[in-house]
Structures are given as C-alpha cells and as structure tokens.
Amino acid sequence: MMLTRGSAMLVSRRGWKTAHKFSGLFLAVLAAFSCSACMQDGHLNLFRYTTKPNFESNIRTVRVPVFKNDTFTPGAGAGQSLENELTLAVIREIESKTPFKVVNGNYPADTELTGRIVNYSKNIINRNQLNEIREAETTLAVEVSWKDLRSGEMLSRPKQDPSRNVPVALGGVANPPQPAQPVLVTSLSSFIPELGQSITSARKTNVDTLATQIVAMMETPW
C-alpha cells in the first residue's frame, strides 16, 4: 500500500498532535509534582535535597562569652589560654561559615552560645628506645549550650534517651521531664615529634576541629 503526499501529511499532523498532547501532559504532571515538593516557606524540598538555608533564618545574632575551663592547661605561647583560644576559633568559624553576626556582651543578641572545657589530656602511645615520645595523642572535650534569649528555648540538645519516651503502665510513675543538658563535643589529635609535630600543633588541631564541630551543630537538622 502506497501513501500519497496528502495522507502522509495527515499522518504527520496526527503524530505531531499526539506528541504535543503527551508533552503537555508531562509538563502538567511535572508542575504538579514540583508544587507538591515545595515547602510552605517557598523552598524546594525534593528527595532529601532542599533549597532551604542550613541555618535558621529567624536568628541574626549570637553572643559568645569566653568559654569556662575546668582543666589546668597552661597557655600556648604569648599567654594565650586554652579557653580564649577555643572561643576565638569558634567566633571565627561562626563569622565565616554562618549568616549569624557575633556580638559582644554590651549588645542584645538573639541567642547565646556558651561552653565549658571539661577535659584536656595527653596520652603517650609509643616510645623509642631512649624512652622518648615517638607518638602521642591529645583529647579535648567541651560541653556546649546554645540558648534562644528571646524565648528561653535551648537550641542545643543532646540525643534523647529512648527509655524516657516509653509510655508507663496504668498506675505507674511517669518519668519526670529532664532539664536541658549541655552537649558534649570531643576532639582527638595525635602528634609525632620525629615528623616535627608537637603537643602545640596537636592542641591547635583539637581547637580547630572542635570549633568546626560546634558550629556544625548550629545548622538546621534534616
């Protein structure tokens, strides 16, 4: 069977109409899916990916007092104490990685980030034949609290104990609500003197790592 020019044009037009119809349907389905993936605040949320910022947009300022220090740690040169060193590292990390503005104690702030150094220790891993340190490690631990000064809400919360959320039997005693506890953040760093490393370089690594971890905790959870 041979197709004439007119019949071929008719088939072509029908094919174009069919393709146009399906393309329009596809775009309509895609638009509906995209709208359903949008969150109420106008940000796109699709397959655990989102255009929403990593930090709360209703927080603009944060106050960071000098961290407390419950350990005996001499300064790392020029009289720089460990608490001052860590506080400055956290402030630098906040200002470089977040939209928050750090303010001092003389100005009002939306939130306050406080910390307390609870452990700083050195552990010798290996010695050489002359009983000199070949490899050692340092551990730095800090308790951190982040509080919304406007509402009094604790923005930093440690992982909840699942046993405290178990319903009690009839007549049983319910678990009382626990006060907000600070979050414990730790950092481990090693150094090898033979490679030119020292306890001072390990301490700086501890401080920088902790500052990064603390600021990462200020991100909005998924």
Phi, psi and omega in degrees: 000131182256139177267130176281171180297322181291318180292325178295320178294324180295317178297320180296319180294320179296319178296321179293319179296319179296315179296319179296321180295314181291325178293321177295320178295320179297317179295323179294317178295319179297319179294319179295320179294321180294319180294321180291336180277347180284140177275172184294334181272009174090002180266146181279131180230107187221118177052051178067007173253140183215154175267002180290140180300155181285348182235152181299128183283343180273002176252125183246324186231153178218136177260134182233090175293161178300130182298148173282158181223112179266007181245162175263104181226113178294162182294156181262053180090144178057027177070017182281113180281159183297320181295321177292319180299315181290320179299315179296323179295320178294318179298316178298320181292320178297314184289334182265336186246351183231164175277000183285149176253128179275127180240155179273180186293346181276355183239146177293150181221154177288320183223167177224131178250118180240154180213155179221120178284119184250347180203133170215112187220159177238136180233124180277123182269319186209146176236155177270186183293340178268011180065022175269154182290122176264322178209139179213169180220152178238144179238132178233127182232137183224139172263126187238140175227137178234119188237138173278112184287345180278321183248345184083002182287140175275115182278339177257124180224133175288169179299135183284148175281117183302331182293339182277352179255006180280128179299144180268156179286165180300127181088353179281172180261123181287148176291126180290149178296139182266142176294153182297130180254149176294158179267130180271125179238131183234156178219135179240131181222142179245158177214148180236108182303327181297339179262013179084006179272159183212175178295333177292317179292324177294321178296319178297321177297318176303312183296312182296320179295316179296318179300318178296317180294319182296315180291326177297330178291343180277356178288156177291128180292150178287000000 
